[in-house]
Amino acid sequence: QVQLVESGGGLVQPGGSLRLSCAASGLSFSIYTMAWYRQAPGKQRELVAKITPGRRTNYADSVKGRFNISRDNAKNTVYLQMNDLTPEDTAVYSCNAISQSGMYKYWGQGTQVTVSS
């Protein structure tokens, strides 16, 4: 079965950095578009960043210039490097995999990121 396992969340001070990882198994990782979503309390889930099999990337306007998504197909892992964090980045961050057809979608369990002094 497909599993997406996130790691790297935690508590960080404003201005700090974190790197999230999402290790995938049970799917042909290299042909999936991978994405990071987040959901803050009382808010809808939003797309943070995504990376296609061809390594094209897209970012939410709120994180452009601060976050970087990357993938290592040899390790079946997608990363989210988050810099210059603010309290508004506090959320549960979830990894998502979507097939080229869009027919198959998978989610990780999420990892909490809290930005606070």
C-alpha positions in Angstrom: 0.0 0.0 0.0 1.0 3.6 -0.5 2.5 5.4 2.4 3.6 9.0 2.7 5.4 9.8 6.0 6.3 13.3 6.9 8.9 14.4 9.4 10.8 17.5 10.4 8.1 19.6 12.0 8.4 21.2 15.3 8.6 24.5 17.2 10.7 27.3 15.8 11.1 30.9 16.6 10.1 33.6 14.1 12.8 34.1 11.5 13.9 30.5 11.9 14.1 27.6 9.4 12.8 24.1 9.2 13.1 21.4 6.6 10.2 19.0 6.2 10.7 15.6 4.5 8.1 13.2 3.1 9.2 9.7 2.4 7.0 7.8 0.0 6.6 4.1 -0.5 4.4 1.8 -2.5 4.2 4.0 -5.6 6.3 5.0 -8.6 7.5 8.1 -7.0 9.3 9.7 -9.9 6.1 10.0 -12.0 4.0 11.6 -9.4 3.5 15.3 -8.8 4.4 15.9 -5.1 3.0 18.7 -3.1 2.9 20.2 0.4 -0.3 21.5 1.8 -1.0 23.2 5.1 -4.0 23.8 7.3 -4.0 26.2 10.2 -6.7 26.1 12.9 -10.0 27.5 11.7 -8.7 27.8 8.1 -9.1 25.8 4.9 -6.3 23.7 3.7 -4.1 25.5 1.2 -1.5 24.5 -1.3 2.0 25.6 -0.2 4.2 24.2 -3.0 4.3 21.5 -5.6 6.9 19.9 -7.9 6.1 17.9 -11.0 8.0 14.9 -12.3 9.9 17.3 -14.5 10.8 19.3 -11.5 8.6 22.3 -12.4 7.6 24.1 -9.2 4.8 26.3 -8.0 4.4 28.2 -4.8 1.7 30.0 -2.9 2.3 33.7 -3.0 2.6 33.8 0.8 5.7 31.6 0.7 7.5 32.6 -2.5 11.1 33.5 -1.8 11.1 31.8 1.6 10.2 28.2 0.9 11.8 25.8 -1.5 10.4 22.4 -2.6 12.7 19.7 -4.0 12.6 16.0 -4.7 15.1 13.2 -4.6 13.7 10.4 -6.8 16.5 8.0 -5.7 15.3 8.3 -2.1 11.5 8.6 -2.9 11.5 11.7 -0.9 10.2 15.3 -1.3 11.4 18.1 0.9 10.2 21.5 1.9 12.8 23.9 3.1 11.2 26.7 5.0 13.1 29.9 5.8 12.2 33.2 7.5 9.3 31.6 9.2 6.5 33.7 10.7 3.7 32.9 13.1 1.4 32.9 10.1 3.2 29.8 8.9 1.9 27.8 11.9 -0.1 24.9 10.6 -0.2 21.2 10.0 1.8 20.5 6.9 0.8 17.5 4.8 2.4 15.7 1.9 0.4 14.9 -1.2 1.1 12.7 -4.2 -1.0 12.9 -7.4 -0.7 10.7 -10.4 -0.3 12.2 -13.9 -3.9 11.4 -14.7 -5.1 12.8 -11.5 -6.9 9.6 -10.7 -4.7 8.6 -7.8 -4.2 10.9 -4.8 -2.5 10.1 -1.6 -1.9 12.0 1.6 0.4 11.7 4.5 -0.7 12.1 8.1 0.7 15.6 8.5 3.4 17.2 10.7 2.8 20.2 13.0 4.8 23.3 12.4 4.6 26.0 15.1 6.3 29.3 14.8 6.3 31.1 18.1 8.6 33.0 20.4 
